[in-house]
Every structure is written in structure tokens, then in C-alpha cells.
Amino acid sequence: MATTICGWCGTRTHMALCTEPTMLPFVGQGYVYTATFQCSSEECERLSIGTVWRQTGYSSPKAEIVKDSSLQWEPKSIRSPDFENVPKQIADTASEAHACLSISAHRGAVALARAVVEATAKDHGITKGPLVSKIDEMHKQNLIRDITRELAHEIREGGNEIAHGDLADEPMPAEDAEAIVALMDEILEEVYQGPARMVALQKSRLERERRNAEKKQGS
């Protein structure tokens, strides 16, 4: 069985081969095989298509395709993580950025990451001026670190290219989009998630101290 994240149910599961692999016509060097697989999760059991390109052909397609780690799946697995302790609209937009990234919609991912940074600034009362000044003001208010400020400007610049540039000029490399979405995650971590964890830890510590004090008084 092949193992992957099912594009239907989103869980990591085994994919059972349902049909004999078919070798597709391919212009150029190499071989393309495709086959139908079934999700082994009892809550899903839906069918997906696995396709792989190889420089050399399979000698035993049925046995070899299920072990091939290069299989590309349809439907694709869509990753849209939750962002706890982040305002809902901002969290939902950040999740959409990840979803775009998971289906190789790189321009969409970068544009949404830019929107997340701007919305984060506005959520803290920083509403005036262009995004460049909003990012600098977040740094002045100690919401983000020096290095994060510099990286946030990279998100801004990437988003500006998409919003105002000629989209046909150059493709958005996957590595750039992944880096920009990771920077978005770091900003949300510094502004919302990290501080929320610290507050929770402080509350937990104070609660322990209160319980210990009560035990001493009762003994």
C-alpha cells in the first residue's frame, strides 16, 4: 500500500491499489504511470488517482507503484492549519494561505500572507499609512522583533509584486512562496500565539501557588 495524506478526508492513511497501473502516452524521455487507489480510512474509503513520472519503466508496475514515494495525488491534500489565539478573520486568512500553498497556488498564498500582515497591524490600532510604515510601527510597539520586521518587509514586497506587477513576467517559485508563508506564521506566533501561551503559563503558575497556599493553611 502507498501512504499519503488523503485529499478527501485529510488524514494520513494507506492507499490500496484498485486498478492495474496504466502507462500513459508521454512526449519526451521517461514513462508516466497512473492508477486508482482507495483510502483505507473507514470514514472515507474514497478513490484517488496516483500518477508518477519515471526515467525508467517499471518491470512489475503493480508491485512497484505502491512503493513509489514520487506519486502525485489527485485530489491534492489541502493543508489549512488552525491558528489558536489569533482573531478569527486573520486566522481564517492565514489558513487559506496555507491551503493555496498546498495546491501550488503560490501567488494566492503570497497575496493572502501579505493581507494577514496588514490585518495584524490594523488589529493593533495601526491603521495609517502604507504597509511599510505599519510594519515599522509594529516593531516600534515591540510586537515583532528586528529580524521579523525585516522579513515582514519581504512579505510586503512579494505581495506588492503580485498585486501590481505583470503576472506573466516571472513565475512565483515554490520556495519563495513557502518562505513567505513561513514568515507569516512567525509574525502570528510573535504577535498572538507566543504571548497567549505565556499568559496561560502564568495563570497556571499562579493557580498552583494558590492551591499550595491553601493546602498549607489547611494543614
BAVODREN-598571 format. One record per atom (N, C-alpha, C): residue number from 1; residue in one letter; x, y, z. Coordinates in steps of 0.02 Angstrom, whole numbers, plus 50000, padded with zeros to 5 digits. Layout:
NUM / a / X / Y / Z
...
END
This chain:
1 / m / 50042 / 49940 / 50000
1 / m / 50000 / 50000 / 50000
1 / m / 50043 / 50063 / 50000
2 / a / 50020 / 50114 / 49967
2 / a / 50053 / 50180 / 49969
2 / a / 50027 / 50219 / 50029
3 / t / 50069 / 50260 / 50058
3 / t / 50049 / 50300 / 50115
3 / t / 50052 / 50374 / 50096
4 / t / 49998 / 50410 / 50112
4 / t / 49996 / 50482 / 50097
4 / t / 49942 / 50514 / 50140
5 / i / 49934 / 50579 / 50133
5 / i / 49878 / 50614 / 50164
5 / i / 49821 / 50616 / 50113
6 / c / 49765 / 50587 / 50130
6 / c / 49709 / 50582 / 50083
6 / c / 49683 / 50652 / 50067
7 / g / 49675 / 50666 / 50002
7 / g / 49649 / 50731 / 49982
7 / g / 49576 / 50740 / 49997
8 / w / 49540 / 50686 / 50012
8 / w / 49468 / 50691 / 50029
8 / w / 49458 / 50703 / 50104
9 / c / 49487 / 50659 / 50146
9 / c / 49473 / 50662 / 50218
9 / c / 49527 / 50698 / 50257
10 / g / 49586 / 50709 / 50226
10 / g / 49639 / 50748 / 50259
10 / g / 49679 / 50709 / 50311
11 / t / 49669 / 50644 / 50316
11 / t / 49706 / 50605 / 50365
11 / t / 49762 / 50566 / 50331
12 / r / 49816 / 50552 / 50369
12 / r / 49870 / 50510 / 50341
12 / r / 49845 / 50438 / 50341
13 / t / 49848 / 50407 / 50284
13 / t / 49818 / 50341 / 50277
13 / t / 49855 / 50300 / 50225
14 / h / 49839 / 50236 / 50223
14 / h / 49864 / 50193 / 50170
14 / h / 49816 / 50196 / 50111
15 / m / 49844 / 50195 / 50051
15 / m / 49804 / 50194 / 49990
15 / m / 49811 / 50125 / 49958
16 / a / 49754 / 50090 / 49953
16 / a / 49754 / 50023 / 49924
16 / a / 49745 / 50028 / 49848
17 / l / 49787 / 49993 / 49812
17 / l / 49784 / 49994 / 49739
17 / l / 49720 / 49959 / 49716
18 / c / 49682 / 49994 / 49673
18 / c / 49617 / 49967 / 49649
18 / c / 49619 / 49945 / 49576
19 / t / 49662 / 49976 / 49536
19 / t / 49665 / 49959 / 49465
19 / t / 49737 / 49946 / 49445
20 / e / 49744 / 49910 / 49391
20 / e / 49811 / 49898 / 49363
20 / e / 49841 / 49965 / 49341
21 / p / 49903 / 49979 / 49355
21 / p / 49934 / 50040 / 49331
21 / p / 49933 / 50043 / 49255
22 / t / 49918 / 50103 / 49229
22 / t / 49917 / 50114 / 49157
22 / t / 49975 / 50159 / 49138
23 / m / 50011 / 50141 / 49085
23 / m / 50064 / 50184 / 49061
23 / m / 50034 / 50232 / 49010
24 / l / 50040 / 50297 / 49023
24 / l / 50009 / 50348 / 48982
24 / l / 50057 / 50369 / 48925
25 / p / 50028 / 50393 / 48869
25 / p / 50071 / 50422 / 48817
25 / p / 50109 / 50482 / 48845
26 / f / 50172 / 50488 / 48828
26 / f / 50214 / 50542 / 48856
26 / f / 50262 / 50566 / 48803
27 / v / 50260 / 50631 / 48790
27 / v / 50305 / 50662 / 48742
27 / v / 50370 / 50680 / 48778
28 / g / 50424 / 50650 / 48757
28 / g / 50488 / 50663 / 48790
28 / g / 50517 / 50599 / 48818
29 / q / 50567 / 50606 / 48860
29 / q / 50600 / 50547 / 48888
29 / q / 50566 / 50527 / 48952
30 / g / 50560 / 50462 / 48963
30 / g / 50532 / 50438 / 49025
30 / g / 50465 / 50404 / 49015
31 / y / 50435 / 50386 / 49072
31 / y / 50372 / 50349 / 49072
31 / y / 50326 / 50379 / 49124
32 / v / 50261 / 50381 / 49109
32 / v / 50211 / 50405 / 49156
32 / v / 50161 / 50349 / 49170
33 / y / 50153 / 50334 / 49234
33 / y / 50105 / 50282 / 49255
33 / y / 50051 / 50315 / 49298
34 / t / 49991 / 50288 / 49293
34 / t / 49936 / 50312 / 49335
34 / t / 49893 / 50253 / 49356
35 / a / 49862 / 50258 / 49415
35 / a / 49820 / 50204 / 49441
35 / a / 49770 / 50234 / 49490
36 / t / 49718 / 50196 / 49504
36 / t / 49667 / 50217 / 49553
36 / t / 49681 / 50182 / 49619
37 / f / 49676 / 50222 / 49674
37 / f / 49687 / 50196 / 49742
37 / f / 49626 / 50213 / 49785
38 / q / 49617 / 50174 / 49839
38 / q / 49562 / 50186 / 49885
38 / q / 49590 / 50201 / 49954
39 / c / 49564 / 50254 / 49986
39 / c / 49583 / 50271 / 50055
39 / c / 49561 / 50215 / 50102
40 / s / 49605 / 50194 / 50147
40 / s / 49589 / 50139 / 50192
40 / s / 49551 / 50161 / 50254
41 / s / 49541 / 50226 / 50263
41 / s / 49503 / 50250 / 50321
41 / s / 49430 / 50231 / 50313
42 / e / 49401 / 50201 / 50365
42 / e / 49331 / 50180 / 50362
42 / e / 49284 / 50239 / 50357
43 / e / 49306 / 50298 / 50379
43 / e / 49264 / 50358 / 50374
43 / e / 49266 / 50389 / 50305
44 / c / 49311 / 50364 / 50261
44 / c / 49319 / 50394 / 50196
44 / c / 49309 / 50343 / 50140
45 / e / 49359 / 50301 / 50128
45 / e / 49358 / 50248 / 50077
45 / e / 49344 / 50276 / 50007
46 / r / 49362 / 50340 / 49995
46 / r / 49351 / 50367 / 49928
46 / r / 49413 / 50354 / 49884
47 / l / 49402 / 50362 / 49819
47 / l / 49454 / 50347 / 49771
47 / l / 49496 / 50408 / 49753
48 / s / 49560 / 50396 / 49744
48 / s / 49607 / 50448 / 49721
48 / s / 49648 / 50420 / 49663
49 / i / 49676 / 50466 / 49625
49 / i / 49719 / 50447 / 49569
49 / i / 49791 / 50461 / 49587
50 / g / 49833 / 50410 / 49579
50 / g / 49905 / 50419 / 49590
50 / g / 49942 / 50416 / 49524
51 / t / 49984 / 50466 / 49511
51 / t / 50021 / 50470 / 49448
51 / t / 50095 / 50481 / 49463
52 / v / 50138 / 50450 / 49423
52 / v / 50210 / 50457 / 49435
52 / v / 50246 / 50459 / 49368
53 / w / 50298 / 50502 / 49364
53 / w / 50342 / 50504 / 49306
53 / w / 50408 / 50471 / 49325
54 / r / 50432 / 50429 / 49280
54 / r / 50494 / 50393 / 49293
54 / r / 50539 / 50396 / 49232
55 / q / 50604 / 50398 / 49245
55 / q / 50651 / 50396 / 49189
55 / q / 50655 / 50326 / 49158
56 / t / 50644 / 50276 / 49200
56 / t / 50644 / 50206 / 49176
56 / t / 50577 / 50175 / 49191
57 / g / 50556 / 50128 / 49151
57 / g / 50491 / 50096 / 49161
57 / g / 50492 / 50046 / 49218
58 / y / 50433 / 50031 / 49245
58 / y / 50427 / 49979 / 49295
58 / y / 50435 / 49911 / 49262
59 / s / 50469 / 49866 / 49296
59 / s / 50471 / 49797 / 49272
59 / s / 50409 / 49759 / 49297
60 / s / 50384 / 49779 / 49355
60 / s / 50323 / 49750 / 49383
60 / s / 50279 / 49807 / 49409
61 / p / 50240 / 49839 / 49365
61 / p / 50204 / 49901 / 49383
61 / p / 50160 / 49894 / 49445
62 / k / 50122 / 49840 / 49450
62 / k / 50075 / 49832 / 49506
62 / k / 50111 / 49829 / 49573
63 / a / 50167 / 49795 / 49575
63 / a / 50205 / 49788 / 49637
63 / a / 50245 / 49850 / 49653
64 / e / 50269 / 49885 / 49602
64 / e / 50316 / 49940 / 49613
64 / e / 50281 / 50007 / 49625
65 / i / 50223 / 50019 / 49594
65 / i / 50192 / 50085 / 49600
65 / i / 50171 / 50100 / 49672
66 / v / 50150 / 50048 / 49709
66 / v / 50127 / 50060 / 49777
66 / v / 50185 / 50078 / 49824
67 / k / 50247 / 50065 / 49803
67 / k / 50305 / 50081 / 49844
67 / k / 50339 / 50145 / 49823
68 / d / 50313 / 50176 / 49770
68 / d / 50347 / 50234 / 49741
68 / d / 50329 / 50297 / 49781
69 / s / 50380 / 50328 / 49810
69 / s / 50369 / 50388 / 49852
69 / s / 50357 / 50451 / 49810
70 / s / 50365 / 50445 / 49743
70 / s / 50357 / 50503 / 49699
70 / s / 50286 / 50512 / 49673
71 / l / 50240 / 50471 / 49695
71 / l / 50171 / 50476 / 49671
71 / l / 50142 / 50545 / 49685
72 / q / 50109 / 50572 / 49635
72 / q / 50072 / 50635 / 49642
72 / q / 49998 / 50618 / 49643
73 / w / 49961 / 50649 / 49690
73 / w / 49893 / 50627 / 49704
73 / w / 49842 / 50678 / 49681
74 / e / 49786 / 50653 / 49656
74 / e / 49727 / 50694 / 49642
74 / e / 49667 / 50661 / 49674
75 / p / 49625 / 50696 / 49714
75 / p / 49635 / 50766 / 49730
75 / p / 49695 / 50776 / 49777
76 / k / 49723 / 50836 / 49773
76 / k / 49780 / 50852 / 49815
76 / k / 49759 / 50859 / 49888
77 / s / 49805 / 50845 / 49932
77 / s / 49793 / 50857 / 50004
77 / s / 49798 / 50931 / 50018
78 / i / 49745 / 50959 / 50045
78 / i / 49743 / 51031 / 50060
78 / i / 49759 / 51042 / 50134
79 / r / 49812 / 51077 / 50146
79 / r / 49832 / 51091 / 50215
79 / r / 49808 / 51160 / 50235
80 / s / 49767 / 51162 / 50287
80 / s / 49743 / 51227 / 50311
80 / s / 49743 / 51225 / 50387
81 / p / 49800 / 51237 / 50419
81 / p / 49805 / 51231 / 50492
81 / p / 49764 / 51284 / 50528
82 / d / 49746 / 51267 / 50589
82 / d / 49711 / 51314 / 50633
82 / d / 49763 / 51358 / 50668
83 / f / 49743 / 51419 / 50683
83 / f / 49787 / 51466 / 50719
83 / f / 49751 / 51487 / 50783
84 / e / 49767 / 51452 / 50837
84 / e / 49735 / 51467 / 50901
84 / e / 49759 / 51535 / 50927
85 / n / 49714 / 51568 / 50962
85 / n / 49729 / 51633 / 50994
85 / n / 49741 / 51689 / 50944
86 / v / 49722 / 51678 / 50881
86 / v / 49726 / 51730 / 50830
86 / v / 49654 / 51749 / 50812
87 / p / 49639 / 51814 / 50804
87 / p / 49571 / 51835 / 50785
87 / p / 49546 / 51796 / 50724
88 / k / 49482 / 51778 / 50725
88 / k / 49455 / 51730 / 50676
88 / k / 49468 / 51750 / 50604
89 / q / 49455 / 51813 / 50586
89 / q / 49463 / 51832 / 50516
89 / q / 49536 / 51826 / 50494
90 / i / 49581 / 51844 / 50539
90 / i / 49653 / 51839 / 50522
90 / i / 49673 / 51766 / 50519
91 / a / 49650 / 51726 / 50567
91 / a / 49666 / 51655 / 50568
91 / a / 49640 / 51620 / 50506
92 / d / 49578 / 51636 / 50486
92 / d / 49549 / 51604 / 50427
92 / d / 49589 / 51621 / 50364
93 / t / 49611 / 51684 / 50359
93 / t / 49651 / 51705 / 50301
93 / t / 49718 / 51670 / 50300
94 / a / 49749 / 51663 / 50359
94 / a / 49813 / 51627 / 50363
94 / a / 49805 / 51554 / 50343
95 / s / 49750 / 51523 / 50364
95 / s / 49736 / 51454 / 50344
95 / s / 49727 / 51448 / 50269
96 / e / 49694 / 51498 / 50239
96 / e / 49685 / 51497 / 50166
96 / e / 49752 / 51505 / 50130
97 / a / 49797 / 51543 / 50159
97 / a / 49864 / 51549 / 50129
97 / a / 49898 / 51481 / 50126
98 / h / 49892 / 51442 / 50180
98 / h / 49921 / 51375 / 50181
98 / h / 49886 / 51330 / 50131
99 / a / 49820 / 51336 / 50126
99 / a / 49782 / 51295 / 50079
99 / a / 49805 / 51309 / 50007
100 / c / 49815 / 51373 / 49991
100 / c / 49840 / 51391 / 49925
100 / c / 49909 / 51360 / 49913
101 / l / 49951 / 51364 / 49963
101 / l / 50019 / 51337 / 49957
101 / l / 50017 / 51262 / 49944
102 / s / 49971 / 51226 / 49977
102 / s / 49969 / 51153 / 49971
102 / s / 49947 / 51130 / 49902
103 / i / 49913 / 51173 / 49864
103 / i / 49893 / 51154 / 49796
103 / i / 49933 / 51193 / 49743
104 / s / 49990 / 51220 / 49765
104 / s / 50037 / 51255 / 49720
104 / s / 50008 / 51320 / 49692
105 / a / 49959 / 51349 / 49726
105 / a / 49934 / 51415 / 49706
105 / a / 49978 / 51468 / 49740
106 / h / 50040 / 51475 / 49716
106 / h / 50091 / 51513 / 49752
106 / h / 50075 / 51587 / 49755
107 / r / 50050 / 51615 / 49701
107 / r / 50034 / 51686 / 49702
107 / r / 49978 / 51701 / 49752
108 / g / 49928 / 51658 / 49753
108 / g / 49874 / 51667 / 49801
108 / g / 49899 / 51662 / 49872
109 / a / 49945 / 51616 / 49886
109 / a / 49972 / 51608 / 49953
109 / a / 50008 / 51671 / 49976
110 / v / 50048 / 51700 / 49931
110 / v / 50086 / 51760 / 49948
110 / v / 50040 / 51820 / 49958
111 / a / 49991 / 51827 / 49915
111 / a / 49945 / 51883 / 49922
111 / a / 49907 / 51879 / 49988
112 / l / 49886 / 51819 / 50007
112 / l / 49850 / 51812 / 50071
112 / l / 49896 / 51823 / 50131
113 / a / 49959 / 51801 / 50125
113 / a / 50006 / 51813 / 50179
113 / a / 50016 / 51888 / 50190
114 / r / 50020 / 51926 / 50136
114 / r / 50025 / 51998 / 50141
114 / r / 49964 / 52028 / 50176
115 / a / 49905 / 52003 / 50158
115 / a / 49843 / 52027 / 50189
115 / a / 49842 / 52012 / 50264
116 / v / 49870 / 51955 / 50283
116 / v / 49873 / 51937 / 50354
116 / v / 49916 / 51987 / 50393
117 / v / 49973 / 52005 / 50365
117 / v / 50018 / 52052 / 50399
117 / v / 49983 / 52120 / 50407
118 / e / 49950 / 52143 / 50355
118 / e / 49916 / 52208 / 50360
118 / e / 49859 / 52205 / 50410
119 / a / 49820 / 52151 / 50410
119 / a / 49764 / 52144 / 50456
119 / a / 49789 / 52140 / 50528
120 / t / 49847 / 52108 / 50539
120 / t / 49876 / 52105 / 50606
120 / t / 49894 / 52174 / 50632
121 / a / 49923 / 52214 / 50589
121 / a / 49939 / 52283 / 50609
121 / a / 49875 / 52322 / 50626
122 / k / 49825 / 52317 / 50584
122 / k / 49762 / 52353 / 50596
122 / k / 49728 / 52330 / 50660
123 / d / 49735 / 52265 / 50676
123 / d / 49705 / 52239 / 50737
123 / d / 49735 / 52269 / 50799
124 / h / 49795 / 52298 / 50792
124 / h / 49828 / 52331 / 50849
124 / h / 49826 / 52407 / 50842
125 / g / 49777 / 52431 / 50805
125 / g / 49766 / 52503 / 50800
125 / g / 49813 / 52539 / 50753
126 / i / 49852 / 52502 / 50714
126 / i / 49899 / 52533 / 50667
126 / i / 49865 / 52535 / 50599
127 / t / 49833 / 52590 / 50585
127 / t / 49790 / 52594 / 50525
127 / t / 49813 / 52645 / 50474
128 / k / 49858 / 52689 / 50493
128 / k / 49878 / 52743 / 50447
128 / k / 49939 / 52725 / 50406
129 / g / 49941 / 52750 / 50345
129 / g / 50000 / 52742 / 50303
129 / g / 50001 / 52676 / 50266
130 / p / 50049 / 52669 / 50221
130 / p / 50057 / 52607 / 50184
130 / p / 50082 / 52550 / 50228
131 / l / 50083 / 52491 / 50200
131 / l / 50103 / 52432 / 50240
131 / l / 50174 / 52438 / 50267
132 / v / 50218 / 52469 / 50229
132 / v / 50287 / 52476 / 50252
132 / v / 50290 / 52513 / 50319
133 / s / 50250 / 52565 / 50326
133 / s / 50251 / 52603 / 50389
133 / s / 50214 / 52564 / 50444
134 / k / 50165 / 52525 / 50425
134 / k / 50130 / 52484 / 50475
134 / k / 50176 / 52432 / 50505
135 / i / 50217 / 52402 / 50463
135 / i / 50265 / 52352 / 50487
135 / i / 50316 / 52385 / 50535
136 / d / 50340 / 52442 / 50516
136 / d / 50389 / 52477 / 50559
136 / d / 50357 / 52497 / 50625
137 / e / 50294 / 52516 / 50623
137 / e / 50259 / 52535 / 50685
137 / e / 50248 / 52474 / 50730
138 / m / 50234 / 52416 / 50701
138 / m / 50229 / 52356 / 50741
138 / m / 50294 / 52342 / 50778
139 / h / 50349 / 52355 / 50744
139 / h / 50414 / 52346 / 50775
139 / h / 50425 / 52397 / 50831
140 / k / 50406 / 52459 / 50820
140 / k / 50413 / 52510 / 50871
140 / k / 50372 / 52494 / 50934
141 / q / 50315 / 52461 / 50923
141 / q / 50272 / 52443 / 50980
141 / q / 50293 / 52376 / 51011
142 / n / 50351 / 52350 / 50990
142 / n / 50378 / 52287 / 51017
142 / n / 50332 / 52227 / 51004
143 / l / 50293 / 52231 / 50951
143 / l / 50251 / 52174 / 50932
143 / l / 50292 / 52122 / 50894
144 / i / 50342 / 52145 / 50857
144 / i / 50385 / 52099 / 50820
144 / i / 50458 / 52118 / 50830
145 / r / 50503 / 52070 / 50821
145 / r / 50574 / 52080 / 50832
145 / r / 50606 / 52114 / 50771
146 / d / 50670 / 52133 / 50778
146 / d / 50706 / 52164 / 50722
146 / d / 50706 / 52120 / 50660
147 / i / 50726 / 52057 / 50670
147 / i / 50731 / 52012 / 50613
147 / i / 50663 / 52000 / 50581
148 / t / 50611 / 51998 / 50623
148 / t / 50544 / 51986 / 50596
148 / t / 50520 / 52047 / 50556
149 / r / 50539 / 52107 / 50579
149 / r / 50522 / 52167 / 50541
149 / r / 50552 / 52163 / 50471
150 / e / 50615 / 52144 / 50467
150 / e / 50648 / 52140 / 50402
150 / e / 50613 / 52088 / 50358
151 / l / 50596 / 52031 / 50388
151 / l / 50564 / 51978 / 50349
151 / l / 50493 / 51997 / 50329
152 / a / 50459 / 52035 / 50372
152 / a / 50392 / 52058 / 50356
152 / a / 50392 / 52102 / 50294
153 / h / 50445 / 52140 / 50286
153 / h / 50450 / 52182 / 50226
153 / h / 50458 / 52138 / 50163
154 / e / 50487 / 52078 / 50171
154 / e / 50491 / 52033 / 50114
154 / e / 50422 / 52010 / 50093
155 / i / 50379 / 51997 / 50143
155 / i / 50310 / 51979 / 50128
155 / i / 50276 / 52036 / 50091
156 / r / 50286 / 52096 / 50116
156 / r / 50255 / 52155 / 50085
156 / r / 50278 / 52162 / 50012
157 / e / 50342 / 52155 / 50001
157 / e / 50369 / 52164 / 49933
157 / e / 50343 / 52109 / 49887
158 / g / 50341 / 52047 / 49912
158 / g / 50315 / 51993 / 49872
158 / g / 50242 / 52003 / 49854
159 / g / 50202 / 52026 / 49902
159 / g / 50132 / 52039 / 49889
159 / g / 50122 / 52097 / 49841
160 / n / 50165 / 52148 / 49846
160 / n / 50161 / 52205 / 49800
160 / n / 50173 / 52184 / 49729
161 / e / 50223 / 52140 / 49719
161 / e / 50238 / 52116 / 49651
161 / e / 50178 / 52082 / 49620
162 / i / 50142 / 52044 / 49661
162 / i / 50083 / 52008 / 49635
162 / i / 50026 / 52056 / 49622
163 / a / 50016 / 52104 / 49668
163 / a / 49960 / 52150 / 49662
163 / a / 49969 / 52198 / 49605
164 / h / 50031 / 52219 / 49591
164 / h / 50041 / 52274 / 49543
164 / h / 50082 / 52254 / 49482
165 / g / 50115 / 52196 / 49484
165 / g / 50159 / 52179 / 49429
165 / g / 50124 / 52142 / 49373
166 / d / 50162 / 52129 / 49320
166 / d / 50137 / 52089 / 49264
166 / d / 50146 / 52016 / 49283
167 / l / 50090 / 51980 / 49294
167 / l / 50094 / 51911 / 49318
167 / l / 50126 / 51865 / 49268
168 / a / 50129 / 51885 / 49205
168 / a / 50158 / 51843 / 49154
168 / a / 50234 / 51848 / 49151
169 / d / 50262 / 51898 / 49186
169 / d / 50334 / 51909 / 49181
169 / d / 50375 / 51850 / 49207
170 / e / 50363 / 51832 / 49270
170 / e / 50401 / 51778 / 49301
170 / e / 50355 / 51737 / 49345
171 / p / 50367 / 51671 / 49349
171 / p / 50327 / 51630 / 49395
171 / p / 50348 / 51643 / 49466
172 / m / 50304 / 51629 / 49514
172 / m / 50321 / 51633 / 49585
172 / m / 50351 / 51567 / 49605
173 / p / 50416 / 51564 / 49620
173 / p / 50447 / 51500 / 49639
173 / p / 50415 / 51471 / 49702
174 / a / 50408 / 51406 / 49704
174 / a / 50377 / 51373 / 49762
174 / a / 50417 / 51388 / 49825
175 / e / 50483 / 51390 / 49820
175 / e / 50525 / 51402 / 49879
175 / e / 50512 / 51471 / 49908
176 / d / 50502 / 51521 / 49864
176 / d / 50488 / 51589 / 49888
176 / d / 50421 / 51592 / 49923
177 / a / 50371 / 51561 / 49893
177 / a / 50305 / 51561 / 49924
177 / a / 50305 / 51526 / 49991
178 / e / 50340 / 51470 / 49996
178 / e / 50344 / 51433 / 50059
178 / e / 50378 / 51475 / 50112
179 / a / 50431 / 51511 / 50093
179 / a / 50467 / 51553 / 50141
179 / a / 50423 / 51610 / 50166
180 / i / 50385 / 51640 / 50121
180 / i / 50343 / 51697 / 50139
180 / i / 50286 / 51674 / 50185
181 / v / 50256 / 51617 / 50172
181 / v / 50203 / 51592 / 50216
181 / v / 50232 / 51574 / 50284
182 / a / 50293 / 51547 / 50285
182 / a / 50326 / 51532 / 50349
182 / a / 50338 / 51596 / 50389
183 / l / 50355 / 51651 / 50355
183 / l / 50365 / 51715 / 50389
183 / l / 50299 / 51740 / 50417
184 / m / 50245 / 51731 / 50379
184 / m / 50179 / 51749 / 50405
184 / m / 50165 / 51712 / 50470
185 / d / 50180 / 51647 / 50470
185 / d / 50170 / 51606 / 50531
185 / d / 50210 / 51635 / 50589
186 / e / 50271 / 51656 / 50576
186 / e / 50314 / 51683 / 50629
186 / e / 50285 / 51747 / 50658
187 / i / 50258 / 51789 / 50615
187 / i / 50227 / 51851 / 50639
187 / i / 50167 / 51836 / 50684
188 / l / 50125 / 51789 / 50664
188 / l / 50068 / 51770 / 50705
188 / l / 50091 / 51740 / 50771
189 / e / 50146 / 51703 / 50769
189 / e / 50173 / 51674 / 50830
189 / e / 50196 / 51729 / 50878
190 / e / 50231 / 51779 / 50853
190 / e / 50258 / 51831 / 50896
190 / e / 50203 / 51877 / 50922
191 / v / 50155 / 51893 / 50880
191 / v / 50104 / 51943 / 50899
191 / v / 50049 / 51912 / 50941
192 / y / 50029 / 51850 / 50925
192 / y / 49970 / 51821 / 50959
192 / y / 49986 / 51758 / 50998
193 / q / 50013 / 51708 / 50965
193 / q / 50015 / 51642 / 50995
193 / q / 50065 / 51635 / 51052
194 / g / 50125 / 51663 / 51042
194 / g / 50175 / 51661 / 51095
194 / g / 50152 / 51697 / 51158
195 / p / 50130 / 51760 / 51153
195 / p / 50105 / 51795 / 51213
195 / p / 50047 / 51758 / 51246
196 / a / 50002 / 51728 / 51207
196 / a / 49945 / 51692 / 51236
196 / a / 49969 / 51632 / 51277
197 / r / 50021 / 51597 / 51252
197 / r / 50048 / 51541 / 51290
197 / r / 50081 / 51564 / 51354
198 / m / 50115 / 51621 / 51352
198 / m / 50147 / 51647 / 51412
198 / m / 50095 / 51666 / 51465
199 / v / 50040 / 51696 / 51443
199 / v / 49986 / 51713 / 51490
199 / v / 49957 / 51650 / 51521
200 / a / 49947 / 51598 / 51479
200 / a / 49920 / 51536 / 51505
200 / a / 49967 / 51504 / 51556
201 / l / 50033 / 51506 / 51541
201 / l / 50081 / 51479 / 51589
201 / l / 50081 / 51517 / 51654
202 / q / 50076 / 51584 / 51648
202 / q / 50074 / 51624 / 51709
202 / q / 50012 / 51609 / 51751
203 / k / 49955 / 51602 / 51718
203 / k / 49893 / 51586 / 51754
203 / k / 49899 / 51518 / 51787
204 / s / 49930 / 51470 / 51752
204 / s / 49939 / 51403 / 51781
204 / s / 49984 / 51405 / 51842
205 / r / 50038 / 51445 / 51837
205 / r / 50084 / 51451 / 51894
205 / r / 50049 / 51483 / 51954
206 / l / 50013 / 51536 / 51942
206 / l / 49978 / 51570 / 51997
206 / l / 49925 / 51525 / 52029
207 / e / 49893 / 51484 / 51987
207 / e / 49843 / 51438 / 52014
207 / e / 49875 / 51385 / 52057
208 / r / 49934 / 51360 / 52036
208 / r / 49970 / 51312 / 52078
208 / r / 49990 / 51342 / 52144
209 / e / 50016 / 51404 / 52142
209 / e / 50036 / 51438 / 52204
209 / e / 49976 / 51447 / 52250
210 / r / 49919 / 51463 / 52221
210 / r / 49859 / 51472 / 52263
210 / r / 49839 / 51407 / 52296
211 / r / 49840 / 51352 / 52258
211 / r / 49821 / 51287 / 52286
211 / r / 49870 / 51266 / 52340
212 / n / 49935 / 51278 / 52328
212 / n / 49986 / 51259 / 52378
212 / n / 49976 / 51300 / 52442
213 / a / 49960 / 51364 / 52434
213 / a / 49949 / 51407 / 52493
213 / a / 49888 / 51383 / 52533
214 / e / 49836 / 51362 / 52498
214 / e / 49776 / 51338 / 52532
214 / e / 49790 / 51273 / 52570
215 / k / 49832 / 51230 / 52540
215 / k / 49849 / 51167 / 52574
215 / k / 49888 / 51181 / 52638
216 / k / 49935 / 51229 / 52635
216 / k / 49974 / 51246 / 52695
216 / k / 49929 / 51274 / 52750
217 / q / 49881 / 51315 / 52730
217 / q / 49836 / 51344 / 52780
217 / q / 49792 / 51290 / 52811
218 / g / 49775 / 51239 / 52772
218 / g / 49731 / 51186 / 52798
218 / g / 49767 / 51133 / 52837
219 / s / 49833 / 51132 / 52833
219 / s / 49871 / 51080 / 52869
219 / s / 49887 / 51101 / 52940
END
